[in-house]
Amino acid sequence: MNWQTRIRIFLRISILTCCLGSGWAWAQGDIGAIRKEIANSSGLKKLQLYNQLAGAYFPQSPTQTINAASKVLELASGTKNQTSPEDHGKIMRCEVDANNWIGQAWMEEGRNQRAKGYFKRAEEMASNIGYVKGITTANTHLEEIRQKGFKLVDAVEGLINDEEIKEAVGQIKTGGRLLSLEGQAEIAYNKGEYEEAINYFLRMIPILQANSDTARISKTYYRISDAFTALGRIQQADEYAALASGRKAPIVLKPDETSAPPGEPEDADQTQEETESFLAEMEEIIGQEEKMEATILAKTQDLEAQKGEALREAERLERTGNKVAARQKIAEARGYQNQIYALEKQREDAAKKMDKMREEIEQLSVQNELKEEKNNYLILSLSLLTALMGLIAYLLFSKRISHRQLTNAYEELEDTHQQLISTQTQLVTAEKMASLGQLTAGIAHEINNPVNFISGNIDPLKEDISQLLSILQAYEEKISQQRLENSFSEVEQLKQEMELDYVKEEIQALLEGIEEGASRTTEIVKGLRTFARVDEGQPKTFDLQAGIESTLSLLKNQLQGIDVIHDFADIPQIEGYPGKLNQVFMNLLTNAIQAMPKGGWIRISTKDLGEAVEIRIQDTGKGFPAADRHKIFEPFYTTKSIGEGTGLGLSISLGIIEQHHGTIEIDSMEGHGTEAVIVLPKHFRLG
């Protein structure tokens, strides 16, 4: 290295150091201002400032970034209780941004697996509240983590000569790409971006076909059929459904990636024979693209004819006064037009790809002549280097693969073990609840018979006593009119001794008490029968709010000193298993009551969300400790003393809500109460 080169390196290092120093000084000034503002702020503003502080620290100090963002998650729950419901959405956005900052900080530290957990949590929360920026940020970094994994596998794969190891690496890479494509497809489908979802699903098909995975191929075709159904393209949906069942192939163009050129060979110094093979392959692809363009053009012309026929039929129906049928024909024509737009877009993309491939062919033809001279000198050195690197990679990678496989197997076994424990617990509890429901229903039935007997006899008894009193009154009036008191002196003395007037009032009070007791017993029996309803094998339509009321009636004696506030909306009946949902309400209300030994209030509200209903149960109890908030739904977790609870209530409730394809969230802060938010779809679907 000569002195001129050393001077250039020294100057570059000096300039870079000055830039970094200036940037750090500016960042420190900005951080000081934010910290000063945090000290004078509270509520939502304080959360937003902590997120700004996390951004100011990143990427110079990942540890400080994590600390600042963690402060947002720590304060968020308490802030919700201090602000209006309108600000809750903004607070949840702050939580999403904080999770994304923590994920980025862990990525900067090289802890990609830990970062992945925070990004997934941010993506899930952002999807629930429709926070597009949060979803985009989380998905971008998740994809970056996946691509890093692919690049590492690709790099190591190129250095390995052993065929068995190559095959294992190929399987790992294929599985990872399949998971990535499937995840992106499901995210797009859940967002309503059905065209993008179809494209990802179709990119999975060639990989699955290469692995002969017929089960997943069929499942993927069914998902494509669902996406076309959501787009209103019923014909294509039917074609893919038929393909999934093995009856025929679809008449739908493949996505862009399946017809894309294979790209330049990875080896920049490829041989003349490899280059010629590559050029021939690209020429063949161009021929296929030209045939596809002709197919698209023919399909477009056919759709134009169908659209014109539909519009002419709509005009004819409009003239005859059949407006409903006319509108249907217009909608059909609009569907044809949408398909035409899609085909034209694919034809334009195909034309652009063919132009790009022709340019690449011309460039490769020129480069091929220059590369041939260089290849002869590099073959020997590359062979020796490849052999050496292959040996090193084989020794290192075989050890890493064994360790990774062992770690993955252990994690899978641990997850399976936890799932088995949870499933076993829920099955045992469900069986006990079913037996208890049958027993309670039988007791309610047996009690109902004598209660009905008492209720049925009260009115005739009241009428008989009334008639006897009327006769007695008539005798008294007759004696008074004929002045026969002296003749009935003994009777008069007996009346005074037994206090006849008081006896009449007491008889009336006793009859009213019997009637009130029978009425209350009837209500209790009705509540027992509603709550302990034994669910059948199929879901049924029921009144959700009536189930809540029946549960409250059974807990009436435990609600001493607790005010129950009803805020019920006008919601329709929903489909599901009412007995199981009553069990959920019983668990949540019992937890709320036990959290308020000195009294308080419970607010129960319902809301119609369109395709779903929302139930909120809020209390002023002692809440959960912040450190244990992530354990709330774990089996056997409880904050109660030994003997007071098993810790299975919320775990079982979560399983029941998931069976109904709903969600349950618990928002709790120690000393400030707990709120459970349940969202249930109105229409139950199996599977």
C-alpha positions in Angstrom: 0.0 0.0 0.0 1.6 3.3 -1.1 1.5 6.6 0.8 -1.2 8.1 -1.5 -3.6 5.2 -0.8 -3.0 5.6 3.0 -3.8 9.3 2.9 -7.1 8.7 1.0 -8.1 6.0 3.6 -7.2 8.4 6.5 -9.2 11.2 5.0 -12.3 9.0 4.5 -12.1 7.7 8.1 -11.8 11.3 9.4 -14.8 12.5 7.4 -16.9 9.6 8.5 -15.9 10.2 12.2 -16.9 13.9 11.9 -20.3 13.0 10.3 -21.0 10.4 13.0 -20.0 12.8 15.8 -22.2 15.6 14.4 -25.1 13.3 14.1 -24.6 12.0 17.6 -24.4 15.5 19.0 -27.6 16.5 17.2 -29.3 13.4 18.4 -28.3 14.0 22.1 -29.7 17.6 21.9 -33.0 16.2 20.5 -33.1 13.5 23.2 -32.6 16.1 25.9 -35.5 18.2 24.6 -37.8 15.1 24.5 -36.9 14.0 28.0 -37.7 17.5 29.3 -41.1 17.5 27.6 -41.8 14.0 29.0 -41.3 15.2 32.5 -44.0 17.8 32.0 -46.5 15.5 30.2 -49.0 12.8 31.0 -51.6 10.5 29.4 -51.5 9.9 25.6 -49.0 12.7 25.0 -46.5 11.0 27.3 -46.8 7.7 25.4 -46.2 9.5 22.1 -43.1 11.3 23.5 -41.7 8.0 24.7 -42.0 6.6 21.2 -40.3 9.7 19.8 -37.5 9.1 22.3 -37.2 5.5 21.2 -36.8 6.7 17.6 -34.2 9.3 18.6 -32.1 6.6 20.3 -32.3 4.3 17.3 -30.0 3.0 15.9 -27.1 4.5 18.0 -28.3 2.9 21.2 -30.6 -0.2 20.8 -30.7 -0.7 24.6 -32.0 2.8 25.2 -34.5 2.3 22.4 -35.9 -0.9 24.0 -36.1 0.9 27.4 -38.0 3.9 26.0 -40.4 1.7 24.0 -41.0 -0.7 27.0 -42.1 2.3 29.0 -44.9 2.8 26.5 -46.1 -0.7 27.0 -45.9 -0.4 30.7 -47.9 2.8 30.9 -50.5 2.0 28.1 -53.0 0.1 30.2 -53.1 2.7 33.0 -53.4 5.5 30.5 -56.6 3.9 29.0 -58.3 4.2 32.4 -57.4 7.9 32.6 -58.5 8.9 29.1 -61.7 8.9 27.2 -62.8 5.9 25.0 -62.1 8.0 21.9 -58.4 8.0 22.7 -58.1 4.3 23.2 -57.4 3.7 19.5 -54.6 6.2 19.6 -53.1 4.5 22.7 -53.2 1.1 20.9 -51.4 2.7 18.0 -48.7 3.9 20.4 -48.4 0.2 21.6 -48.0 -1.0 18.0 -45.3 1.6 17.3 -43.5 0.6 20.6 -43.5 -3.1 19.6 -42.1 -2.2 16.2 -39.3 0.0 17.8 -38.4 -2.9 20.2 -38.3 -5.3 17.3 -36.0 -3.0 15.2 -33.7 -2.6 18.2 -33.4 -6.4 18.7 -32.7 -6.7 14.9 -29.9 -4.2 15.3 -28.5 -6.4 18.1 -28.7 -9.4 15.8 -31.4 -11.1 17.9 -33.7 -11.8 15.0 -35.9 -14.4 16.7 -36.7 -12.1 19.6 -37.4 -9.2 17.2 -39.7 -11.5 15.2 -42.0 -12.0 18.2 -42.4 -8.2 18.7 -43.1 -7.6 15.0 -45.8 -10.3 15.0 -47.4 -8.8 18.1 -47.3 -5.4 16.4 -48.8 -6.8 13.1 -51.6 -8.5 15.0 -52.6 -5.5 17.1 -52.4 -3.1 14.1 -54.6 -5.5 12.0 -57.2 -5.4 14.8 -57.5 -1.6 14.8 -56.8 -1.1 11.0 -53.5 0.8 11.6 -52.0 0.6 8.1 -48.6 2.2 9.0 -48.1 -0.3 11.9 -49.0 -3.3 9.7 -46.6 -2.1 6.9 -43.7 -1.5 9.3 -44.1 -4.9 11.0 -44.5 -6.9 7.7 -41.5 -5.1 6.1 -39.2 -6.1 8.9 -40.7 -9.7 9.1 -40.0 -10.1 5.4 -36.4 -8.7 5.9 -35.8 -11.3 8.6 -37.1 -14.1 6.3 -35.0 -12.9 3.4 -31.9 -12.9 5.7 -32.6 -16.5 6.5 -32.9 -17.3 2.7 -29.7 -15.5 1.9 -27.8 -17.4 4.6 -29.1 -20.7 3.3 -28.3 -19.7 -0.3 -24.7 -18.7 0.6 -24.0 -21.8 2.5 -25.7 -24.0 -0.1 -23.2 -22.7 -2.8 -20.3 -23.8 -0.7 -21.4 -27.4 -0.1 -20.4 -30.3 -2.3 -22.0 -33.2 -0.3 -25.2 -34.2 -2.1 -27.1 -35.2 1.1 -26.3 -31.9 2.8 -27.3 -30.0 -0.4 -30.6 -31.9 -0.4 -31.3 -31.0 3.3 -30.5 -27.4 2.7 -32.8 -27.3 -0.3 -35.6 -28.8 1.7 -35.1 -26.1 4.5 -35.0 -23.3 1.9 -38.1 -24.7 0.1 -40.0 -25.0 3.3 -39.1 -21.5 4.4 -40.2 -20.0 1.0 -43.5 -21.9 1.2 -44.1 -20.6 4.7 -43.2 -17.1 3.6 -45.6 -17.2 0.5 -48.4 -18.8 2.6 -48.0 -16.2 5.3 -48.1 -13.3 2.8 -51.1 -14.8 1.0 -53.1 -15.2 4.3 -52.2 -11.6 5.3 -53.4 -10.2 1.9 -56.6 -12.4 2.1 -57.4 -11.1 5.6 -56.9 -7.5 4.4 -59.3 -8.0 1.6 -56.5 -7.8 -1.1 -57.8 -10.9 -2.9 -55.9 -10.4 -6.2 -52.6 -10.3 -4.3 -53.5 -13.3 -2.2 -54.3 -15.3 -5.4 -50.9 -14.4 -6.8 -49.1 -15.6 -3.7 -51.2 -18.9 -3.6 -50.4 -19.6 -7.3 -46.7 -19.1 -6.6 -46.9 -21.9 -4.1 -48.3 -24.4 -6.6 -45.1 -25.2 -8.6 -43.1 -25.7 -5.3 -45.8 -28.0 -3.9 -46.0 -29.9 -7.3 -42.2 -30.4 -7.2 -42.5 -32.0 -3.7 -45.7 -34.0 -4.8 -47.5 -32.6 -1.8 -51.0 -33.3 -3.1 -52.8 -32.5 0.2 -51.4 -29.0 0.4 -52.0 -28.5 -3.4 -55.7 -29.3 -2.9 -55.9 -27.0 0.1 -54.2 -24.1 -1.8 -56.6 -24.5 -4.7 -59.5 -24.3 -2.3 -58.1 -21.1 -0.9 -57.7 -19.6 -4.4 -61.4 -20.6 -5.0 -62.4 -18.7 -1.9 -60.5 -15.6 -3.0 -62.2 -15.7 -6.4 -65.6 -16.1 -4.7 -64.9 -13.0 -2.6 -64.1 -11.1 -5.8 -67.4 -12.2 -7.3 -65.7 -14.2 -10.1 -67.8 -17.3 -9.6 -66.7 -19.1 -12.8 -63.0 -19.0 -11.9 -63.9 -20.0 -8.3 -65.8 -23.1 -9.6 -62.9 -24.0 -11.9 -60.4 -24.0 -9.0 -62.8 -25.8 -6.7 -63.0 -28.5 -9.4 -59.2 -28.6 -9.7 -58.9 -29.0 -5.9 -61.2 -32.1 -6.1 -59.2 -33.5 -9.0 -61.9 -33.1 -11.7 -60.2 -30.6 -14.2 -57.6 -27.8 -14.6 -58.5 -24.1 -14.3 -58.7 -21.7 -17.2 -56.9 -18.9 -15.4 -53.5 -17.3 -16.3 -50.6 -18.0 -14.1 -49.2 -15.2 -11.9 -46.2 -13.1 -13.1 -43.6 -15.0 -11.2 -44.4 -18.4 -12.7 -43.8 -17.1 -16.2 -40.9 -14.9 -15.3 -37.4 -15.5 -16.8 -35.0 -17.5 -14.7 -32.7 -14.6 -14.5 -28.9 -14.5 -15.0 -26.9 -17.5 -13.9 -25.5 -17.1 -10.4 -22.0 -17.7 -11.6 -20.7 -14.6 -13.3 -18.0 -16.5 -15.0 -20.1 -19.3 -16.5 -18.9 -21.4 -19.4 -19.9 -20.9 -23.1 -22.1 -24.0 -23.0 -24.1 -22.8 -19.9 -24.6 -19.4 -21.5 -25.9 -20.9 -24.7 -28.3 -23.1 -22.8 -29.5 -20.1 -20.8 -30.1 -18.1 -24.0 -32.0 -21.0 -25.6 -34.2 -21.2 -22.5 -35.0 -17.5 -22.6 -35.9 -17.8 -26.3 -38.2 -20.6 -25.4 -39.8 -18.5 -22.7 -40.3 -15.6 -25.1 -42.1 -18.0 -27.4 -44.3 -19.2 -24.6 -45.1 -15.5 -23.7 -46.1 -14.8 -27.3 -48.5 -17.8 -27.3 -49.9 -16.6 -23.9 -50.4 -13.1 -25.4 -52.4 -14.6 -28.3 -54.4 -16.6 -25.7 -55.1 -13.4 -23.7 -56.2 -11.6 -26.9 -58.6 -14.3 -27.8 -60.0 -14.5 -24.3 -60.4 -10.7 -24.3 -62.3 -10.7 -27.5 -64.6 -13.4 -26.2 -65.2 -11.4 -23.0 -65.9 -8.3 -25.1 -68.5 -10.2 -27.1 -70.1 -11.5 -23.9 -70.1 -8.0 -22.4 -71.8 -6.6 -25.5 -74.4 -9.3 -25.5 -75.1 -8.7 -21.7 -75.5 -4.9 -22.4 -77.9 -5.5 -25.3 -80.0 -7.9 -23.2 -80.0 -5.2 -20.4 -81.4 -2.6 -22.8 -84.1 -5.0 -24.0 -85.1 -5.8 -20.4 -85.1 -2.1 -19.6 -87.5 -1.4 -22.5 -89.8 -4.2 -21.3 -89.9 -2.7 -17.8 -88.0 -5.6 -16.1 -85.6 -3.3 -14.3 -84.4 -5.9 -11.7 -83.2 -8.3 -14.5 -81.7 -5.4 -16.4 -79.6 -4.4 -13.4 -78.4 -8.0 -13.0 -77.3 -8.0 -16.7 -75.5 -4.7 -16.2 -73.7 -6.2 -13.2 -72.8 -9.2 -15.3 -71.4 -6.9 -18.0 -69.4 -5.1 -15.3 -67.9 -8.4 -14.2 -66.9 -9.1 -17.8 -65.3 -5.6 -18.0 -63.3 -6.3 -14.8 -62.0 -9.5 -16.3 -61.0 -7.6 -19.5 -59.1 -5.0 -17.4 -57.2 -7.8 -15.6 -56.3 -9.6 -18.9 -55.2 -6.4 -20.5 -52.9 -5.7 -17.5 -51.4 -9.2 -17.8 -50.9 -8.7 -21.5 -49.1 -5.4 -20.8 -46.9 -7.0 -18.2 -46.1 -9.9 -20.5 -45.1 -7.4 -23.3 -42.8 -5.6 -20.8 -41.2 -8.8 -19.8 -40.6 -9.9 -23.4 -38.9 -6.6 -24.1 -36.8 -6.9 -21.0 -35.8 -10.5 -21.9 -34.8 -9.5 -25.5 -32.6 -6.8 -24.0 -31.0 -9.3 -21.7 -30.4 -11.7 -24.6 -28.6 -9.0 -26.6 -26.5 -8.1 -23.5 -25.6 -11.7 -22.8 -24.6 -12.4 -26.3 -22.1 -9.6 -26.1 -20.9 -10.5 -22.7 -20.5 -14.2 -23.7 -17.6 -13.5 -26.0 -15.7 -11.6 -23.3 -16.4 -14.1 -20.5 -15.0 -17.1 -22.5 -11.5 -15.7 -22.4 -11.6 -15.1 -18.7 -13.1 -18.5 -17.7 -10.1 -20.6 -18.8 -7.8 -18.8 -16.3 -10.2 -19.0 -13.4 -11.3 -22.6 -13.6 -8.4 -24.1 -11.7 -8.3 -21.5 -8.9 -12.1 -21.6 -8.4 -12.0 -25.4 -8.2 -9.4 -25.4 -5.5 -11.2 -22.6 -3.6 -14.6 -24.4 -3.9 -13.2 -27.6 -2.6 -11.6 -25.9 0.4 -14.7 -23.9 1.2 -16.9 -26.9 0.7 -14.9 -28.9 3.3 -15.1 -26.0 5.8 -18.8 -25.4 5.2 -19.6 -29.1 5.5 -17.9 -29.3 8.9 -19.5 -26.2 10.2 -22.9 -26.5 8.7 -23.5 -30.1 9.6 -22.9 -29.2 13.2 -25.2 -26.2 13.1 -28.0 -28.2 11.3 -27.9 -30.9 13.9 -28.1 -28.3 16.7 -30.9 -26.4 15.0 -32.9 -29.5 14.3 -32.6 -30.6 17.9 -33.7 -27.2 19.1 -36.6 -27.1 16.7 -37.7 -30.6 17.7 -37.5 -29.7 21.4 -39.6 -26.5 20.9 -42.2 -28.4 18.9 -42.4 -31.1 21.6 -42.8 -28.4 24.3 -45.6 -26.7 22.3 -47.3 -30.0 21.7 -47.0 -30.8 25.4 -48.6 -27.5 26.4 -51.4 -28.0 23.9 -52.1 -31.5 25.2 -52.3 -30.2 28.8 -54.7 -27.4 27.8 -56.8 -29.7 25.7 -57.0 -32.3 28.4 -58.0 -29.7 31.0 -60.7 -28.3 28.7 -62.0 -31.8 27.9 -62.2 -32.8 31.6 -63.9 -29.5 32.5 -66.3 -29.7 29.6 -67.3 -33.2 30.6 -67.8 -32.0 34.2 -69.8 -29.0 33.0 -72.0 -31.2 30.8 -72.7 -33.6 33.7 -73.4 -30.6 36.0 -75.7 -29.1 33.4 -77.7 -32.3 33.1 -77.9 -32.6 36.9 -79.0 -29.0 37.3 -81.5 -29.3 34.5 -83.0 -32.4 36.2 -83.1 -30.6 39.6 -84.8 -27.6 38.0 -87.3 -29.9 36.3 -88.1 -31.6 39.6 -88.4 -28.3 41.5 -90.6 -26.9 38.7 -93.4 -29.5 39.3 -94.2 -28.6 43.0 -93.7 -24.9 42.2 -96.3 -25.2 39.4 -98.6 -27.0 41.8 -98.3 -24.2 44.4 -98.7 -21.5 41.7 -101.7 -23.2 40.2 -103.5 -23.5 43.6 -102.9 -19.9 44.8 -105.6 -18.2 42.7 -108.4 -20.8 43.5 -107.4 -20.6 47.2 -107.6 -16.8 47.2 -111.0 -17.0 45.5 -112.3 -19.6 48.1 -111.1 -17.5 51.1 -112.6 -14.4 49.6 -116.0 -16.2 49.3 -115.8 -17.4 52.9 -115.0 -13.9 54.1 -118.0 -12.6 52.0 -120.3 -15.1 53.8 -118.9 -14.0 57.1 -119.5 -10.4 56.2 -123.1 -11.2 55.2 -123.7 -12.9 58.6 -122.3 -9.8 60.4 -124.5 -7.4 58.5 -127.6 -9.5 59.1 -126.9 -9.7 62.9 -126.4 -5.9 62.9 -129.6 -5.2 60.9 -131.8 -7.4 63.1 -130.1 -6.3 66.3 -129.3 -9.9 67.3 -126.0 -9.0 69.0 -127.3 -10.3 72.4 -128.2 -13.6 70.9 -124.6 -14.0 69.5 -122.8 -12.6 72.5 -120.6 -15.7 72.6 -119.7 -15.3 69.0 -118.9 -11.7 69.4 -116.6 -12.5 72.4 -114.8 -15.1 70.3 -114.3 -12.6 67.5 -112.7 -10.2 69.9 -110.5 -12.9 71.4 -109.2 -14.1 68.0 -109.0 -10.5 66.6 -110.9 -11.3 63.5 -110.0 -8.1 61.6 -106.3 -8.8 62.1 -106.8 -12.4 61.0 -108.4 -11.2 57.7 -105.4 -8.9 57.0 -103.0 -11.6 57.9 -104.6 -14.1 55.6 -104.3 -11.6 52.7 -100.6 -11.0 53.5 -99.9 -14.7 53.7 -101.5 -15.3 50.3 -99.5 -12.5 48.8 -96.3 -13.9 50.4 -97.0 -17.4 49.0 -97.6 -15.9 45.6 -94.4 -13.9 45.7 -92.4 -16.9 46.8 -93.8 -19.1 44.1 -93.0 -16.3 41.5 -89.4 -16.0 42.7 -88.9 -19.7 42.7 -90.2 -19.9 39.2 -87.7 -17.2 38.1 -84.8 -19.1 39.7 -85.8 -22.4 38.1 -86.1 -20.6 34.7 -82.6 -19.1 35.2 -81.2 -22.6 36.1 -82.7 -24.2 33.1 -81.4 -21.4 30.8 -77.9 -21.4 32.3 -77.6 -25.2 32.5 -78.9 -25.8 29.0 -77.1 -28.9 27.6 -75.8 -28.0 24.2 -76.6 -30.3 21.3 -74.2 -31.5 18.7 -75.1 -28.5 16.4 -75.0 -24.8 17.2 -78.4 -23.0 17.7 -79.8 -19.5 17.5 -80.2 -17.9 20.9 -80.6 -14.6 22.8 -77.1 -13.6 24.1 -78.4 -11.0 26.5 -80.9 -13.4 28.0 -78.0 -15.8 28.8 -76.2 -12.9 30.6 -79.3 -12.1 32.6 -79.8 -15.8 33.6 -76.2 -15.9 34.8 -76.7 -12.8 36.9 -79.8 -14.3 38.5 -77.8 -17.3 39.7 -75.1 -15.0 41.1 -77.6 -12.7 42.8 -76.7 -13.7 46.4 -73.0 -13.0 45.7 -73.7 -9.4 44.4 -74.3 -7.9 47.8 -72.7 -4.4 47.9 -72.0 -4.5 44.1 -73.9 -2.4 41.6 -74.6 -4.0 38.2 -74.9 -1.5 35.4 -76.6 -2.7 32.2 -75.8 -1.0 28.9 -77.4 -3.4 26.4 -77.8 -2.4 22.8 -80.4 -3.7 20.4 -78.6 -6.8 19.1 -80.1 -9.7 17.1 -79.9 -13.3 18.1 -76.6 -15.1 17.2 -75.6 -18.7 16.5 -73.5 -20.8 18.7 -73.5 -23.0 21.8 -75.4 -21.0 24.5 -74.5 -23.3 27.4 -70.8 -22.9 26.8 -71.0 -19.1 26.4 -73.0 -18.9 29.7 -70.1 -20.7 31.2 -67.8 -18.0 29.9 -70.0 -15.2 31.4 -70.1 -17.2 34.7 -66.3 -17.4 34.8 -65.8 -13.7 34.0 -68.5 -12.4 36.4 -67.3 -14.7 39.2 -63.7 -13.3 38.8 -65.1 -9.8 38.9 -67.1 -10.4 42.1 -64.2 -12.1 43.8 -61.9 -9.2 42.9 -64.2 -6.8 44.8 -64.6 -8.1 48.4 -65.4 -4.6 49.7 -68.0 -3.9 46.9 -67.8 -1.8 43.7 -69.6 -1.9 40.4 -69.7 -4.1 37.3 -70.7 -2.6 33.9 -72.0 -5.0 31.2 -72.4 -3.6 27.7 -73.2 -5.0 24.3 -72.7 -3.5 20.9 -73.7 -4.5 17.3 -70.6 -4.5 15.0 -72.3 -5.5 11.8 -71.1 -9.1 11.2 -70.3 -9.6 14.9 -71.4 -8.5 18.4 -69.2 -7.1 21.2 -69.6 -7.8 24.9 -67.7 -5.8 27.5 -67.6 -6.7 31.2 -65.8 -4.1 33.3 -65.2 -4.1 37.1 -63.5 -1.9 39.7 -61.6 -4.8 41.3 -58.0 -5.2 42.2 -56.8 -6.2 38.7 -53.9 -8.3 37.6 -50.2 -7.6 38.3 -48.4 -6.1 35.3 -45.7 -8.7 35.4 -48.2 -11.6 35.1 -50.4 -10.1 32.4 -49.0 -12.5 29.7 -50.0 -15.5 31.9 -53.7 -14.6 32.2 -54.9 -17.3 29.8 -52.4 -20.0 30.9 -53.9 -23.1 32.5 -53.6 -23.2 36.4 -52.6 -19.5 36.6 -54.5 -17.7 39.4 -54.1 -14.7 41.8 -56.4 -16.3 44.4 -55.4 -18.1 47.6 -54.9 -21.9 47.6 -58.3 -23.5 47.7 -60.2 -20.5 46.2 -59.6 -21.1 42.6 -58.0 -23.6 40.1 -56.8 -21.1 37.5 -58.7 -22.8 34.7 -61.6 -20.3 34.2 -60.0 -17.9 31.7 -58.1 -20.8 29.9 -61.4 -22.6 29.4 -63.2 -19.4 28.4 -60.5 -18.7 25.8 -61.0 -22.2 24.3 -64.8 -21.7 24.1 -64.4 -18.2 22.4 -61.9 -19.6 19.9 -64.3 -22.5 19.2 -66.9 -19.8 18.2 -64.2 -18.1 16.0 -64.3 -15.1 18.2 -61.7 -13.1 20.3 -61.3 -12.3 23.9 -59.0 -9.6 25.4 -58.3 -8.8 29.0 -57.2 -5.3 29.8 -56.2 -5.0 33.4 -54.2 -2.8 35.7 -53.3 -3.6 39.3 -55.5 -1.5 41.6 -57.6 0.0 38.8 -59.9 -2.9 37.7 -60.2 -5.2 34.7 -62.2 -5.1 31.5 -62.9 -8.2 29.3 -63.8 -7.5 25.7 -65.4 -10.4 23.8 -66.2 -10.3 20.0 -68.4 -13.1 18.6 -69.5 -13.5 15.0 -73.2 -13.6 14.5 -73.1 -16.7 12.3 -71.3 -19.8 13.6 -69.2 -21.8 11.2 -67.8 -25.3 11.9 -64.1 -26.0 11.5 
